[in-house]
Each structure stands twice: as structure tokens, then as C-alpha cells.
Amino acid sequence: MINIPKIPKLPSRQELEFKEKTLLIEILDQFRTTHKLWYLLLVGAVIAAYPVSSYLTARLRAVFIARQPLLSVVENPQRPTDLVVASADFLRVSPGVFSAYANIANPNSDWSVWSFDYKFVFRSASGGPLHTIRGQSFLLPGSSRFVIEPAVPLSETPASVEIQVTSPRWTNRANEFLPEFAVLQKRWGDTADKFFVEGVVKNPYSFLVKKVAVEVIIFDETNKQVLAVSRTVVDDLKSFEERYFRM
């Protein structure tokens, strides 16, 4: 046999309303019998609580911060080494036309410069500038490259040329994809009146390349002295397309 406990009878709605009114009346009676001085003290405590709490909060914050050790902040924990200009010189192409070249190296093994500005300044024998020509290039980590200007018209023969490298835009995040274009069937030699270089540049990828700059630097037999520089541009190289060039 299971004994089911009896559920106590809940008060009715009228009883609850009566008890609520009785409680309110008792509270009002307590307010009436309480001295007004206590009300004034309560209002004063409420008014004074805000500035006092603000002051105490500020003091506690200052004490807490003063007890914490200062941490040294390193704004640039790893700074890349500046680009190095290994060499810069000019060549006479024809009367009144000269070319300039410079070898620039990136000595950083974990930083690449995705873009930098350079400026060739041709100077006269007195050191004054004859002509300035600007360009832009890039360098991968630990690599070097020649930047060239094949044909620069000048009013007089320069005495020297210097290159200024500015605004390197560094990134230490290596790209997972570095496109490389193959140059096939490379040939060079002499014709009746000039030296030529020719070849076929191939796009080995499945996407269109809007522009490919092909630069040629001709060295002497010792592979040290630069004899000439030249440049051409191949536009809209389609996927897996091969394009002939001649300079």
C-alpha cells in the first residue's frame, strides 16, 4: 500500500491580496513612526555613496597597477636588414643614348620585399644631376637581381650613375606559390650590324598572365663585366602558351 502525502492547500487569490495589502500597511506604519532624521541620513548616504565609491575605485586601481611589474614592449621584435646595392654602372648604347644597371641583394633569409622603388641618377663630371629615371622591382628572401634601364637619352655623356633604393615593403610571410616562367631555345650571336638575343618564354600554368617582363644582361667571357642590357615585355601570355622574343 502506497501512502500518498496530502498536498497542502494553497491560499486563494483573495488571501494573497489581503496579505499584500496588510504588508504595505505595516510598511507605511513603520515609515510614519520612524524619525525624519533617519530619512535625511539615508538620503545623504545615497548621495555621498557615488563620489566615495569613485574615489575608492580610483585609489584601489592605482595601488593595484603600482604593484604590477612593468612589461617591456618591443614595437618591432624583428627588423629586416636593409637592401644592399652590390654594383651600379652605365653603358653607352649609341650617341646620346645610355643604359644603366645595378645589382641589388636582399640579405634577409626570412623577409621578402614584395615591392621597392629605385631611382637611377646620372651625374656629370661636376657631380650635378643630368637625368633621373625611376622604377620599381621586388626581391625574394636571400636573393639578388639586376634592375636595368636599357635606353636613356642624355644631352651629354655622364661621368657616373648612382642608384637610390627607397620604400621597401617588407613581408615575413613566404608565399606558398612562386610562379616561374621557363625560357626555352635561348640563342645569341652576331648579325651584320648588331648582337642579338632570342628565345621562347613559356607560361607553364593554367591561367592567363597579363604581362611578363623579359630582361637580358650580357656579360663578357669572364662572366663578370656587363656589356649590354635590354628588356622586352610579353603581354597576355595565355595558359601553356609559348611566345617568341628577339632583342
Buried (B, 14 or more C-beta within 10 A) or exposed (E): EEEEEEEEEEEEEEEEEEEEEEEEEEEEEEEEEEEEEEEEEEEEEEEEEEEEEEEEEEEEEEEEEEEEEEEEEEEEEEEBEEBEBEEBBBBEBEEEEBBBBBBBBBBBEEBBBEEBBBEBBBBBEEEEEBBEEEBEBBBBBEBBBBBBBBEBEBEEBBBBBBBBBEEBEBEEEEEEEEEEBEEEEEEEEEEEEEEEBBBBBBBEBEEEBEEBEBBBBBEEEEEEEBEBBBBBEBEEBEEEBBBEBEB
